[in-house]
Amino acid sequence: MSVEELQNRREHLQEKIGEAKQKRDRLNQKTRELKQKKYDIAHRIKEAKEEGIRHKEKRDEINERVASIKEKRKEYNEQHRDLKKEAEALRKEYLPQETPIEVLKDRKQKLEFKQMTQQLSKKAEQSLVEDLKELTRKIKARKKILEENPELREIVEKQKRMKEKGDKAHEKVKELAERAQDHHVKMIDAFNQSDELYKDLKKVQKEYVLARLDADKAHKKMVSYVKEIRDVEDEIKDIKHQEKRDEMQEKRSAIQEEADDVYERFKKGEKLSTEDFMLLQKAGLI
């Protein structure tokens, strides 16, 4: 291959080096960006997991409180049932032949519902109103008789207080259960978010590895082009050195030939000039 061809090859390789370097630098930039993205996603995964754990701990803490309050509510309800049975026994003792007050209240509620929901004739309406008045009177009379009994009144008061405690405990259970459920939902959301982010992380990791491999390939390609250029330059240098040696050899051959002619004249006894003697000396003939 001639020097010109080698020089053209060198220029082509230099262009290839530039292209490979640009590609390598672009891919290295991409790997840096993907590395940062991996870090950001990993940080978000950590935050999501920590948030999920916080909500789980809060949920479990509230559920422990719920269990404790449920136990108290159970105790209140049991005491309330016991007091109710005791009160019922006393009511039957003092009003053995009378209709229980609970039955009267139930009848009254049914009549009130009928009055509100049904279209009645004037006569039926009037009859219903009279029945309601009579039931109200009987209920009040029963209450008065029962309330005048100190023992029953005390039990009823205890029953009322126990019911209030049970109701409060029930409301507290509902409130805490809603809060626990809220933390449970947030815990699930946080862990689901962590799982989704982990999927994203795996995708980015794969993309990062491929980009890094491509960057390494581009770098190796660039290095191979640089090595090839050096080989081409060494080849050009060798050719130029050889050309120089050939040129010098040609010059030496021409000088030697001229010196030989001068030397023949010298041997014949011809007169030589200073330049002739210098030529003979340069050729090593004198």
Buried (B, 14 or more C-beta within 10 A) or exposed (E): EEEEEBEEBBEBBEEBBEBBBEBBBBBBEBBEEBBEBBEEBBEBBEBBBEBBEBBBEBBEEBBEBBEEBBEBBEBBBEBBEBBBEBBBEBBEEBBEEBEEBEEBEEBBEEBEEBBEEEEEEEEEEEEBEEBBEEBEEBBEBBEEBBEEBEEBBEBBEBBEBBBEBBBBBBEBBEEBBEBBEBBBEBBEBBBEBBEEBBEBBEEBBEBBEBBBEBBBBBBEBBEBBBEBBEBBBEBBEEBEEEEEEEEEEEEEEEEBEBBEEBBEEBEEEEEBEEEBBEBBEBBEBE
